[in-house]
Amino acid sequence: MRGIPDRADTRNPATHRADTFGPNGKNQPLAKQRATRSVGCDGRAGELSCRSQKLMLQAGLIHPASPGCYHYLPPTVRAMEKLIRVMDEEMQAVGGQKVNMPSLSSAELWHASGRWNKMGTELFRLEDRHGKEYCLGPTHEEAVTELVAAHSNLSYKQLPLRLYQITRKFRDEPKPRFGLLRSREFYMKDMYTFDTSEEAARQTYKLVCDAYCSLFDRLGLPFVKVQAATGNIGGTMSHEFQLPADVGEDRLVLCPDGHFAANVEMLNGERTSCPTCGEKLIQTRGIEVGHTFYLGTKYSSISNAVFCSPENKPQLAEMGCYGLGVTRILAASIEVLSTEDNIRWPSLITPYQLCFIPPKRGSKEEEEGAALLDRLYNDLAEVLPHLAGDSVLDDRTQLTIGKRLKDANKLGYPYVIVAGKRVCEDPSVFEVWNQNAGEVLFLTKEGVIELLSKAQVP
């Protein structure tokens, strides 16, 4: 059951059947290691791997296609879709409007901004049949500014303008590694904002940063917001959202009382004490999962993205840009929440909330237990319909309950409901594994429904 819940069970079309499908169609034990030199993202021996990469490969969540590129298999796509729904909620709550811009971006725009040469080999570059140059966009500052500039009759009354998209991005990483944490093709949420003044743009900046904090709080991820360098994006202010992790590629310094946090790369010299309280700074490593930039008029001045002021004069828009790594958040959350053997998801974006395990074939509970489990599902679907399509039925009844329960633990279902030896008691008692709480409960049908009413589905 470590793989693709892709077929509906014939006895209950509302639940999903979980088949055994490992990374190579084989059952393979999960490795008990953390970051180590192992089989890398392109299958070559000797490259760095990490916990999330190994767990996702061996659970059949991703499959390597080429260096730094992966197939996302059905459970991963479900998790991504849930994460995107949460991102949509947070972005639309701050006035975001969703757009979709081409991945293919004209070299002319990048030459105008100076980034065609500045980005160097990081850009995937290509020519069409007419000899015109393009790149596969790693980010869309040039494109979105050109889009807004094309609307030359924009009024100050129409600002702020907050446009975002969630699309594939491309970056020619010299050494892609750690699975989805450092890949060449990935999904990102990028928002671009246009304001009437620096003051208004800074208010927007705070608003979006607060939305990012809300997102990570909802996911239950232990993030830190740190001062960061502006790099190739540019601008005058930047912050990163980092998940502390040993495998992280960024070096961070943090005040133990929360007064100061920064990426070491943006500091001039080695800072050892907090500039506010003087406490000794803690050093750690982090995985960057979000990045925000205050851009000012860096791009709007190049494309002449203007609006009509109250005095009826053209004025350059003040801009900001804001990124969240969709696939990186998935992998990073597995990296920081999981054990060495078992995947643990943020409950809000787990591919499936529930796994039902019926009795073993040939057991004395087989017939009655399966019927009682089916009745529990039907009652659950009636009372909590949002969970009806978020369930997996492990109908491999030729296997013991223990074997199926072990597989369910590895895949990280938040709740596993077992029709065990007590299911035929009066009243029926189900064994319920609450994975995130680390507890096993023995509950009646009413108790199961009460427990699952707390399950989160975006």
C-alpha positions in Angstrom: 0.0 0.0 0.0 3.0 2.3 -0.3 1.9 4.0 -3.4 -0.9 4.9 -5.6 -4.5 5.0 -4.2 -5.8 5.2 -7.7 -8.8 2.9 -8.0 -12.2 3.0 -6.4 -13.1 0.0 -4.4 -16.0 -1.8 -6.1 -17.9 -2.3 -2.9 -17.8 1.3 -1.9 -17.1 3.7 -4.8 -16.6 6.6 -2.5 -13.5 5.2 -1.0 -10.1 4.6 -2.7 -8.3 1.4 -3.0 -4.6 1.4 -2.0 -2.5 -0.9 -4.1 1.1 -2.0 -3.4 3.3 0.1 -5.7 6.9 1.0 -4.8 9.3 3.2 -6.7 10.1 0.4 -9.1 6.9 -1.6 -8.7 8.5 -3.5 -5.8 8.0 -3.6 -2.0 11.1 -2.1 -0.5 11.8 -1.4 3.2 12.4 2.3 4.1 16.0 3.2 4.8 16.8 4.2 8.4 19.0 7.1 7.5 19.0 10.9 7.3 21.0 13.0 4.9 23.7 10.6 3.5 25.5 9.7 0.3 23.2 7.3 -1.5 21.4 7.0 -4.8 20.8 10.6 -6.0 17.9 12.3 -7.7 19.0 11.0 -11.1 19.7 7.5 -9.9 23.5 7.8 -9.8 25.3 6.3 -6.8 27.3 8.6 -4.5 25.1 11.7 -4.6 23.5 13.3 -1.6 20.1 12.3 -0.5 18.0 13.2 2.5 15.1 11.9 4.6 12.3 13.5 2.6 13.8 12.4 -0.7 14.2 8.8 0.4 10.8 8.6 2.0 9.1 10.1 -1.0 10.9 7.8 -3.5 10.3 4.7 -1.4 6.7 5.4 -0.7 6.0 5.9 -4.4 5.2 9.6 -4.1 7.6 10.7 -6.7 9.6 9.0 -9.5 12.8 10.4 -11.1 12.5 11.5 -14.7 15.8 13.2 -15.4 18.3 15.0 -13.2 16.3 17.5 -11.0 13.0 16.5 -12.6 10.3 14.2 -11.1 7.0 12.6 -11.9 4.6 13.6 -9.2 2.4 10.5 -8.5 -1.3 10.7 -7.5 -0.9 11.1 -3.7 1.6 13.9 -4.2 -0.7 15.6 -6.6 -3.5 15.4 -4.1 -1.3 17.0 -1.4 -0.2 19.7 -3.8 -3.8 20.5 -4.7 -4.7 20.8 -1.0 -1.7 23.1 -0.4 -2.7 25.2 -3.4 -6.2 25.6 -2.0 -4.7 26.9 1.3 -2.5 29.3 -0.6 -5.4 30.5 -2.6 -7.3 31.2 0.6 -4.5 33.2 2.1 -3.7 35.2 -1.1 -7.3 36.0 -1.8 -7.8 37.1 1.8 -5.2 39.9 1.1 -6.8 40.9 -2.2 -4.9 38.6 -4.5 -6.2 38.0 -8.0 -5.1 34.8 -9.8 -3.5 35.0 -13.2 -1.5 32.6 -15.4 1.5 33.8 -17.4 3.5 31.9 -20.0 6.5 29.8 -18.9 8.2 30.9 -22.2 9.5 34.4 -21.7 11.1 36.6 -24.4 14.7 37.4 -24.0 14.0 41.0 -24.9 12.3 41.6 -21.5 15.2 40.0 -19.7 17.8 42.1 -21.7 15.9 45.3 -20.8 16.1 44.5 -17.1 19.7 43.4 -17.3 19.0 39.9 -15.9 19.6 38.0 -19.2 23.3 38.2 -18.6 23.2 38.6 -14.8 21.3 35.3 -14.3 24.0 33.5 -16.3 23.7 29.7 -16.7 20.8 29.5 -14.3 18.4 30.3 -17.1 17.2 27.6 -19.4 17.6 29.4 -22.8 16.2 28.4 -26.2 15.6 29.7 -29.7 12.5 29.4 -31.8 12.6 28.5 -35.6 13.0 32.2 -36.4 16.1 32.6 -34.2 14.3 34.5 -31.5 15.6 33.9 -28.0 13.5 32.9 -25.0 14.0 31.5 -21.5 11.9 29.2 -19.4 10.9 31.5 -16.6 12.3 30.9 -13.1 10.3 34.0 -12.0 8.1 36.5 -13.7 9.0 40.1 -12.6 9.6 41.2 -16.2 6.6 39.6 -17.7 4.1 40.8 -15.1 5.4 44.4 -15.2 5.1 44.4 -19.0 1.5 43.1 -18.6 0.6 46.0 -16.2 2.5 48.5 -18.3 0.3 47.5 -21.3 -2.7 48.9 -19.5 -1.7 52.5 -19.9 -5.0 53.9 -18.6 -4.6 52.5 -15.2 -5.9 54.8 -12.5 -4.8 55.2 -8.9 -8.3 54.2 -7.9 -7.5 50.7 -9.3 -4.5 50.2 -7.1 -3.3 48.3 -5.1 -3.1 45.6 -7.7 -2.0 42.2 -6.3 -1.6 39.5 -9.0 -0.4 36.0 -8.3 0.0 32.6 -10.0 0.9 29.1 -9.1 2.8 27.5 -12.0 5.8 25.4 -13.0 9.2 27.2 -12.8 12.6 26.2 -14.2 16.1 26.8 -13.0 19.2 25.1 -14.4 20.7 23.9 -11.1 24.3 22.8 -11.6 23.8 20.1 -9.0 20.2 19.3 -8.3 19.9 17.3 -5.1 17.7 16.4 -2.1 14.7 15.5 -4.4 12.1 18.3 -4.5 14.2 20.5 -2.2 16.6 21.5 -5.0 15.2 20.6 -8.4 15.3 22.0 -11.9 11.6 22.0 -12.5 9.3 22.9 -9.6 6.0 24.6 -8.7 5.9 28.0 -7.1 3.4 30.6 -6.0 4.5 34.0 -7.0 2.7 37.3 -6.3 3.5 40.7 -7.7 2.0 43.9 -6.2 1.6 47.4 -7.5 1.0 50.3 -5.2 0.6 54.1 -5.5 3.4 55.0 -3.0 6.3 53.6 -1.0 4.2 53.8 2.2 1.3 51.8 0.6 3.8 49.3 -0.9 5.3 48.7 2.5 1.9 48.2 4.0 1.2 45.6 1.3 4.6 44.0 2.1 3.6 43.6 5.7 0.2 42.3 4.8 1.6 39.5 2.5 4.3 38.6 5.1 1.5 38.2 7.7 -0.4 36.0 5.2 2.7 33.8 4.9 3.0 33.5 8.7 -0.7 32.5 8.8 -0.1 29.9 6.1 2.8 28.2 8.0 0.9 28.4 11.3 -2.1 26.7 9.7 0.2 23.9 8.4 1.8 23.6 11.8 5.3 24.1 10.5 8.1 25.5 12.7 9.2 28.4 10.5 11.3 31.5 11.1 11.2 34.8 9.2 14.8 36.1 8.6 16.3 39.1 6.9 17.8 38.1 3.6 19.8 39.4 0.6 17.9 40.6 -2.5 20.1 38.7 -4.9 19.2 38.5 -8.6 15.6 39.7 -7.9 16.8 43.1 -6.6 15.0 45.7 -4.5 15.8 47.3 -1.1 14.3 44.9 1.4 13.9 41.1 1.6 12.9 38.4 4.0 13.0 34.6 3.8 10.7 32.1 5.5 12.8 29.2 6.6 12.2 25.8 8.2 15.1 24.9 10.5 16.6 21.6 9.4 20.1 20.0 9.5 19.9 19.4 5.7 19.1 23.0 5.0 21.4 24.8 2.6 21.1 28.3 4.3 23.0 29.3 7.4 20.9 31.3 9.8 21.6 33.3 13.0 18.7 33.8 15.5 18.2 35.8 18.6 17.0 33.4 21.4 14.4 36.0 22.4 13.2 36.6 18.8 14.6 40.1 18.4 16.7 39.4 15.4 17.0 36.7 12.7 19.0 36.8 9.5 20.5 34.7 6.7 24.3 34.8 7.2 24.8 35.7 3.5 23.3 39.1 3.9 25.4 40.1 6.9 28.6 42.2 6.6 31.0 40.1 8.6 30.3 37.5 11.3 27.7 38.7 13.8 27.6 36.9 17.1 25.3 39.0 19.3 21.8 40.4 18.8 21.9 44.1 17.9 18.8 44.7 20.0 19.3 42.9 23.3 23.0 41.8 23.1 22.2 38.1 23.6 24.4 35.5 21.9 23.0 34.5 18.5 22.1 30.9 17.9 23.4 29.4 14.6 21.3 26.9 12.7 20.5 25.8 9.1 17.3 26.2 7.3 15.3 25.2 4.2 14.0 28.3 2.4 10.3 27.8 1.6 9.3 31.5 1.0 10.9 34.7 -0.1 9.6 38.3 -0.2 11.0 41.4 -1.8 10.3 45.1 -1.7 11.2 46.2 -5.3 10.3 49.9 -5.4 10.4 51.1 -9.0 13.2 48.8 -10.2 11.0 47.0 -12.8 8.2 49.6 -13.3 10.7 52.2 -14.4 12.1 49.8 -17.1 8.7 48.9 -18.5 7.1 52.3 -17.8 4.4 50.7 -15.6 2.5 53.8 -14.6 -0.8 54.8 -13.2 -2.7 58.1 -13.4 -2.3 60.0 -10.1 -5.1 62.1 -8.4 -3.4 65.1 -10.1 -3.9 63.3 -13.5 -0.2 62.8 -14.0 1.6 59.5 -14.9 3.4 58.0 -11.9 5.5 54.9 -11.6 4.0 52.0 -9.5 5.8 50.8 -6.4 6.3 47.1 -6.6 6.8 44.0 -4.4 7.2 40.3 -5.2 6.5 37.3 -3.0 7.3 33.6 -3.6 6.3 30.4 -2.0 7.8 27.0 -3.1 4.8 24.7 -3.5 6.8 21.4 -4.1 9.5 22.5 -1.7 7.0 23.1 1.1 5.7 19.5 0.5 9.2 18.0 0.7 10.4 20.3 3.5 7.4 19.5 5.7 8.1 15.8 5.3 11.8 16.5 6.1 11.0 18.2 9.4 7.9 16.3 10.6 8.7 12.7 9.6 10.5 10.0 11.5 13.3 8.0 9.8 10.8 5.3 8.8 7.4 7.0 8.6 6.1 10.0 6.7 4.3 12.6 8.6 2.4 15.3 6.8 0.9 18.6 7.9 -2.7 17.3 8.6 -4.2 20.0 6.4 -2.5 18.8 3.3 -2.1 15.0 3.8 -3.1 13.2 0.6 -5.8 11.2 2.5 -7.1 11.7 6.0 -8.3 8.2 6.7 -7.2 4.6 6.1 -9.7 1.8 6.8 -8.3 -1.7 7.5 -10.8 -4.5 7.5 -10.2 -7.9 9.1 -7.8 -10.5 7.6 -9.2 -13.0 5.2 -10.2 -16.2 6.9 -10.4 -14.7 10.4 -13.5 -15.2 12.5 -14.2 -11.4 12.3 -13.9 -11.3 8.5 -17.5 -11.2 7.4 -19.1 -9.3 10.3 -16.1 -7.0 10.7 -16.1 -5.9 7.1 -19.8 -5.2 7.2 -19.4 -3.1 10.4 -16.5 -1.2 8.9 -18.6 -0.5 5.8 -21.5 0.7 7.9 -19.1 3.0 9.8 -17.9 4.5 6.6 -21.5 5.2 5.4 -22.5 6.8 8.7 -19.2 8.9 8.6 -19.9 10.0 5.0 -23.4 11.1 6.0 -22.3 13.1 9.1 -18.9 14.3 7.8 -19.3 14.4 4.0 -16.1 16.3 3.4 -14.2 13.2 4.6 -16.0 10.9 2.2 -13.5 11.4 -0.6 -10.5 11.6 1.7 -10.5 7.9 2.6 -8.5 4.9 1.6 -9.7 1.3 2.0 -6.8 -1.2 2.4 -8.6 -4.3 1.0 -5.4 -6.4 0.8 -7.1 -8.8 3.3 -4.6 -11.6 2.4 -2.2 -9.6 4.6 -2.3 -9.4 8.4 -3.7 -6.3 10.0 -0.2 -5.7 11.5 1.4 -5.6 8.0 -1.2 -3.2 6.7 -1.0 -1.1 9.8 2.8 -0.8 9.3 2.3 0.3 5.7 -0.3 2.9 6.8 2.1 4.3 9.3 4.8 4.6 6.7 2.5 6.5 4.3 1.4 8.9 7.1 -2.4 8.8 7.2 -3.4 10.9 10.1 -6.1 8.4 11.2 -6.1 4.6 10.7 -9.3 2.8 11.6 -8.9 -1.0 12.2 -11.7 -3.6 12.4 -9.8 -5.8 14.9 -10.7 -8.5 17.4 -13.1 -6.2 19.4 -15.1 -5.1 16.3 -17.7 -7.9 17.0 -18.3 -6.9 20.6 -21.6 -5.3 21.5 -21.3 -2.4 20.9 -18.6 -2.6 18.3 -15.2 -1.2 19.2 -12.8 0.0 16.6 -9.0 0.4 17.0 -8.1 4.0 15.9 -4.6 5.1 15.4 -4.3 8.9 15.8 -0.9 9.3 14.2 -0.2 13.0 14.8 -1.1 12.6 18.5 0.9 9.4 18.8 -2.0 7.5 20.5 -4.1 4.4 19.9 -7.8 4.7 20.9 -10.5 2.0 21.2 -13.8 3.7 20.2 -17.4 3.0 19.4 -18.8 4.2 16.1 -20.0 7.4 17.8 -16.6 7.9 19.3 -14.9 7.5 15.9 -17.2 10.1 14.3 -16.6 12.5 17.2 -12.8 12.2 16.9 -12.9 12.6 13.1 -15.0 15.7 13.3 -11.7 17.5 14.2 -10.0 16.4 11.0 -8.9 19.3 8.8 -9.6 19.3 5.0 -9.1 22.5 3.1 
